[in-house]
Amino acid sequence: MGAILFLVLGCRQHHEDSAPGASNGDLSEMCDGELEAMAVQRIEKIADRRDDILSSTHETLSDIADSITVEYLTGGATTGRVRTHRMCEVSVDRAAPQPDLTLDFQLLTLRQLDNAQTPADSDVFALGRRALATSRRASVHFDCVIPSSGRSSPATVRAHLSVRAGSTFHGGTSQDTVAVAHSVALSLARAMRCEDDGGLEDEPDLRPVR
């Protein structure tokens, strides 16, 4: 395990841990500033507001990249020993028991890949390995080949955006939710140093193919 951690952490400078926090001032600092400006704008549209948006960061992209890489190198996709990594929560009500919007990542297991289905209410997009979205949720999957790992088989990672049932966040479309999911997926692919950015593009085509 020590050699694996050296491999993962030695290929990039590890960021200092950032304590979870909330902000409702400069929205460019949403999720501790780890979101691209376009993603922030899309979240504003999904929230249907610009004021009083709170965000709380749980794990930095750097930390998530390190954790998922270790899970991949230690066989997590085969054994199922994986977990969901929460990057950020966004809300307008600090007292609400659940956030309005969440951004999560997960290393997908072989069973999840084999049993993948397309919900009838989802739009399908030609992004990465697989991308599905509605106005309230979106998932973008990408295959990450890590050259420094010495493995040719990729790690398949899912970036997932979800708006909770009953939330007042109702201003977005499937293009908005998938745009945010794609943006954070691309950021993670770069943090993991995936070959060819995991097949994700800087300027994605957000037209549904189905």
Contacts in CASP RR format, 6 or more apart in sequence:
PFRMAT RR
TARGET T0000
AUTHOR 0000-0000-0000
METHOD contacts of the structure
MODEL  1
MGAILFLVLGCRQHHEDSAPGASNGDLSEMCDGELEAMAVQRIEKIADRR
DDILSSTHETLSDIADSITVEYLTGGATTGRVRTHRMCEVSVDRAAPQPD
LTLDFQLLTLRQLDNAQTPADSDVFALGRRALATSRRASVHFDCVIPSSG
RSSPATVRAHLSVRAGSTFHGGTSQDTVAVAHSVALSLARAMRCEDDGGL
EDEPDLRPVR
1 74 0 8 1.000
4 70 0 8 1.000
4 73 0 8 1.000
4 74 0 8 1.000
5 70 0 8 1.000
7 73 0 8 1.000
7 148 0 8 1.000
7 149 0 8 1.000
8 66 0 8 1.000
8 69 0 8 1.000
8 70 0 8 1.000
8 73 0 8 1.000
9 66 0 8 1.000
11 148 0 8 1.000
11 193 0 8 1.000
12 62 0 8 1.000
12 65 0 8 1.000
12 191 0 8 1.000
12 193 0 8 1.000
14 62 0 8 1.000
14 66 0 8 1.000
15 60 0 8 1.000
15 62 0 8 1.000
15 63 0 8 1.000
17 60 0 8 1.000
17 63 0 8 1.000
18 32 0 8 1.000
18 57 0 8 1.000
18 60 0 8 1.000
20 56 0 8 1.000
20 57 0 8 1.000
20 58 0 8 1.000
21 32 0 8 1.000
21 55 0 8 1.000
21 56 0 8 1.000
21 57 0 8 1.000
22 54 0 8 1.000
22 55 0 8 1.000
22 56 0 8 1.000
22 94 0 8 1.000
23 29 0 8 1.000
23 30 0 8 1.000
23 54 0 8 1.000
23 55 0 8 1.000
24 51 0 8 1.000
24 52 0 8 1.000
24 53 0 8 1.000
24 54 0 8 1.000
27 40 0 8 1.000
27 44 0 8 1.000
27 50 0 8 1.000
27 53 0 8 1.000
28 37 0 8 1.000
28 40 0 8 1.000
30 40 0 8 1.000
30 43 0 8 1.000
30 53 0 8 1.000
30 55 0 8 1.000
30 88 0 8 1.000
30 90 0 8 1.000
31 55 0 8 1.000
31 57 0 8 1.000
31 87 0 8 1.000
31 88 0 8 1.000
31 90 0 8 1.000
31 103 0 8 1.000
32 55 0 8 1.000
32 57 0 8 1.000
32 60 0 8 1.000
32 88 0 8 1.000
34 57 0 8 1.000
34 60 0 8 1.000
34 61 0 8 1.000
34 87 0 8 1.000
34 88 0 8 1.000
34 187 0 8 1.000
35 43 0 8 1.000
35 88 0 8 1.000
35 180 0 8 1.000
35 183 0 8 1.000
35 184 0 8 1.000
36 183 0 8 1.000
36 187 0 8 1.000
38 179 0 8 1.000
38 183 0 8 1.000
39 179 0 8 1.000
39 180 0 8 1.000
39 183 0 8 1.000
39 184 0 8 1.000
42 172 0 8 1.000
42 176 0 8 1.000
42 177 0 8 1.000
42 179 0 8 1.000
42 180 0 8 1.000
42 183 0 8 1.000
43 53 0 8 1.000
43 90 0 8 1.000
43 101 0 8 1.000
43 180 0 8 1.000
44 50 0 8 1.000
44 53 0 8 1.000
45 171 0 8 1.000
45 172 0 8 1.000
45 176 0 8 1.000
46 101 0 8 1.000
46 163 0 8 1.000
46 169 0 8 1.000
46 171 0 8 1.000
46 172 0 8 1.000
46 176 0 8 1.000
46 177 0 8 1.000
46 180 0 8 1.000
47 53 0 8 1.000
47 90 0 8 1.000
47 92 0 8 1.000
47 100 0 8 1.000
47 101 0 8 1.000
47 168 0 8 1.000
47 169 0 8 1.000
47 171 0 8 1.000
48 168 0 8 1.000
48 169 0 8 1.000
48 170 0 8 1.000
48 171 0 8 1.000
48 172 0 8 1.000
49 92 0 8 1.000
52 92 0 8 1.000
53 90 0 8 1.000
53 91 0 8 1.000
53 92 0 8 1.000
54 90 0 8 1.000
54 91 0 8 1.000
54 92 0 8 1.000
54 94 0 8 1.000
55 88 0 8 1.000
55 89 0 8 1.000
55 90 0 8 1.000
55 91 0 8 1.000
56 88 0 8 1.000
56 89 0 8 1.000
56 91 0 8 1.000
56 99 0 8 1.000
57 87 0 8 1.000
57 88 0 8 1.000
58 86 0 8 1.000
58 87 0 8 1.000
58 88 0 8 1.000
58 89 0 8 1.000
59 67 0 8 1.000
59 85 0 8 1.000
59 86 0 8 1.000
59 87 0 8 1.000
60 87 0 8 1.000
61 87 0 8 1.000
61 184 0 8 1.000
61 187 0 8 1.000
61 188 0 8 1.000
61 191 0 8 1.000
62 191 0 8 1.000
64 85 0 8 1.000
64 87 0 8 1.000
64 105 0 8 1.000
64 188 0 8 1.000
64 191 0 8 1.000
65 188 0 8 1.000
65 191 0 8 1.000
65 192 0 8 1.000
67 85 0 8 1.000
68 85 0 8 1.000
68 105 0 8 1.000
68 107 0 8 1.000
68 155 0 8 1.000
68 157 0 8 1.000
68 188 0 8 1.000
68 192 0 8 1.000
69 146 0 8 1.000
69 149 0 8 1.000
69 155 0 8 1.000
69 192 0 8 1.000
71 77 0 8 1.000
71 81 0 8 1.000
71 82 0 8 1.000
71 83 0 8 1.000
71 107 0 8 1.000
72 107 0 8 1.000
72 144 0 8 1.000
72 146 0 8 1.000
72 149 0 8 1.000
72 155 0 8 1.000
73 149 0 8 1.000
73 151 0 8 1.000
74 81 0 8 1.000
75 81 0 8 1.000
76 82 0 8 1.000
76 107 0 8 1.000
76 109 0 8 1.000
77 107 0 8 1.000
77 108 0 8 1.000
77 109 0 8 1.000
77 110 0 8 1.000
77 155 0 8 1.000
77 156 0 8 1.000
78 109 0 8 1.000
78 110 0 8 1.000
80 109 0 8 1.000
80 111 0 8 1.000
82 106 0 8 1.000
82 107 0 8 1.000
82 108 0 8 1.000
82 109 0 8 1.000
83 106 0 8 1.000
84 104 0 8 1.000
84 105 0 8 1.000
84 106 0 8 1.000
85 104 0 8 1.000
85 105 0 8 1.000
85 106 0 8 1.000
86 102 0 8 1.000
86 103 0 8 1.000
86 104 0 8 1.000
87 103 0 8 1.000
87 104 0 8 1.000
87 105 0 8 1.000
87 184 0 8 1.000
88 102 0 8 1.000
88 103 0 8 1.000
89 99 0 8 1.000
89 101 0 8 1.000
89 102 0 8 1.000
89 103 0 8 1.000
90 99 0 8 1.000
90 100 0 8 1.000
90 101 0 8 1.000
90 102 0 8 1.000
90 103 0 8 1.000
91 99 0 8 1.000
91 100 0 8 1.000
91 101 0 8 1.000
92 100 0 8 1.000
92 168 0 8 1.000
92 169 0 8 1.000
93 100 0 8 1.000
98 164 0 8 1.000
99 164 0 8 1.000
100 163 0 8 1.000
100 164 0 8 1.000
100 167 0 8 1.000
100 168 0 8 1.000
100 169 0 8 1.000
101 161 0 8 1.000
101 162 0 8 1.000
101 163 0 8 1.000
101 164 0 8 1.000
101 167 0 8 1.000
101 169 0 8 1.000
102 160 0 8 1.000
102 161 0 8 1.000
102 162 0 8 1.000
102 164 0 8 1.000
103 159 0 8 1.000
103 160 0 8 1.000
103 161 0 8 1.000
103 180 0 8 1.000
103 181 0 8 1.000
103 184 0 8 1.000
104 159 0 8 1.000
104 160 0 8 1.000
104 162 0 8 1.000
105 157 0 8 1.000
105 158 0 8 1.000
105 159 0 8 1.000
105 160 0 8 1.000
105 184 0 8 1.000
105 188 0 8 1.000
106 157 0 8 1.000
106 158 0 8 1.000
106 160 0 8 1.000
107 155 0 8 1.000
107 156 0 8 1.000
107 157 0 8 1.000
108 141 0 8 1.000
108 156 0 8 1.000
108 157 0 8 1.000
108 158 0 8 1.000
113 156 0 8 1.000
116 130 0 8 1.000
118 124 0 8 1.000
118 132 0 8 1.000
119 132 0 8 1.000
119 134 0 8 1.000
121 134 0 8 1.000
122 132 0 8 1.000
122 133 0 8 1.000
122 134 0 8 1.000
122 174 0 8 1.000
123 132 0 8 1.000
123 133 0 8 1.000
123 134 0 8 1.000
123 174 0 8 1.000
123 178 0 8 1.000
123 208 0 8 1.000
123 210 0 8 1.000
124 131 0 8 1.000
124 132 0 8 1.000
124 208 0 8 1.000
124 209 0 8 1.000
124 210 0 8 1.000
125 131 0 8 1.000
125 132 0 8 1.000
125 133 0 8 1.000
125 140 0 8 1.000
125 178 0 8 1.000
125 204 0 8 1.000
125 205 0 8 1.000
125 206 0 8 1.000
125 207 0 8 1.000
125 208 0 8 1.000
125 209 0 8 1.000
126 205 0 8 1.000
126 209 0 8 1.000
127 140 0 8 1.000
127 178 0 8 1.000
127 182 0 8 1.000
127 200 0 8 1.000
127 201 0 8 1.000
127 204 0 8 1.000
127 205 0 8 1.000
128 140 0 8 1.000
128 141 0 8 1.000
128 142 0 8 1.000
128 143 0 8 1.000
128 185 0 8 1.000
128 198 0 8 1.000
128 199 0 8 1.000
128 200 0 8 1.000
129 141 0 8 1.000
129 142 0 8 1.000
129 143 0 8 1.000
129 156 0 8 1.000
130 139 0 8 1.000
130 140 0 8 1.000
130 141 0 8 1.000
131 138 0 8 1.000
131 139 0 8 1.000
131 140 0 8 1.000
131 141 0 8 1.000
131 178 0 8 1.000
131 181 0 8 1.000
131 182 0 8 1.000
132 138 0 8 1.000
132 139 0 8 1.000
132 178 0 8 1.000
133 139 0 8 1.000
133 174 0 8 1.000
133 175 0 8 1.000
133 177 0 8 1.000
133 178 0 8 1.000
133 181 0 8 1.000
134 174 0 8 1.000
134 177 0 8 1.000
135 163 0 8 1.000
135 170 0 8 1.000
135 171 0 8 1.000
135 172 0 8 1.000
135 173 0 8 1.000
135 174 0 8 1.000
135 176 0 8 1.000
135 177 0 8 1.000
136 162 0 8 1.000
136 163 0 8 1.000
136 169 0 8 1.000
136 177 0 8 1.000
137 160 0 8 1.000
137 161 0 8 1.000
137 162 0 8 1.000
137 163 0 8 1.000
137 177 0 8 1.000
138 160 0 8 1.000
138 161 0 8 1.000
138 174 0 8 1.000
138 177 0 8 1.000
138 178 0 8 1.000
138 180 0 8 1.000
138 181 0 8 1.000
139 158 0 8 1.000
139 159 0 8 1.000
139 160 0 8 1.000
139 161 0 8 1.000
139 181 0 8 1.000
140 158 0 8 1.000
140 159 0 8 1.000
140 178 0 8 1.000
140 181 0 8 1.000
140 182 0 8 1.000
140 185 0 8 1.000
140 200 0 8 1.000
141 156 0 8 1.000
141 157 0 8 1.000
141 158 0 8 1.000
141 159 0 8 1.000
142 156 0 8 1.000
142 157 0 8 1.000
142 159 0 8 1.000
142 185 0 8 1.000
142 189 0 8 1.000
142 194 0 8 1.000
142 198 0 8 1.000
142 199 0 8 1.000
142 200 0 8 1.000
143 154 0 8 1.000
143 155 0 8 1.000
143 156 0 8 1.000
143 198 0 8 1.000
143 199 0 8 1.000
144 154 0 8 1.000
144 155 0 8 1.000
144 156 0 8 1.000
144 157 0 8 1.000
144 189 0 8 1.000
144 192 0 8 1.000
144 194 0 8 1.000
144 195 0 8 1.000
144 198 0 8 1.000
145 151 0 8 1.000
145 152 0 8 1.000
145 153 0 8 1.000
145 154 0 8 1.000
145 194 0 8 1.000
145 195 0 8 1.000
145 196 0 8 1.000
145 198 0 8 1.000
146 155 0 8 1.000
146 192 0 8 1.000
146 193 0 8 1.000
146 194 0 8 1.000
146 195 0 8 1.000
147 193 0 8 1.000
147 195 0 8 1.000
148 193 0 8 1.000
154 198 0 8 1.000
155 192 0 8 1.000
157 185 0 8 1.000
157 188 0 8 1.000
157 189 0 8 1.000
157 192 0 8 1.000
159 181 0 8 1.000
159 182 0 8 1.000
159 184 0 8 1.000
159 185 0 8 1.000
159 188 0 8 1.000
160 181 0 8 1.000
161 177 0 8 1.000
161 180 0 8 1.000
161 181 0 8 1.000
161 184 0 8 1.000
163 169 0 8 1.000
163 177 0 8 1.000
174 208 0 8 1.000
175 206 0 8 1.000
175 208 0 8 1.000
178 206 0 8 1.000
179 204 0 8 1.000
179 206 0 8 1.000
182 200 0 8 1.000
182 204 0 8 1.000
185 200 0 8 1.000
186 197 0 8 1.000
186 200 0 8 1.000
186 201 0 8 1.000
186 202 0 8 1.000
189 197 0 8 1.000
189 198 0 8 1.000
189 199 0 8 1.000
189 200 0 8 1.000
190 197 0 8 1.000
END
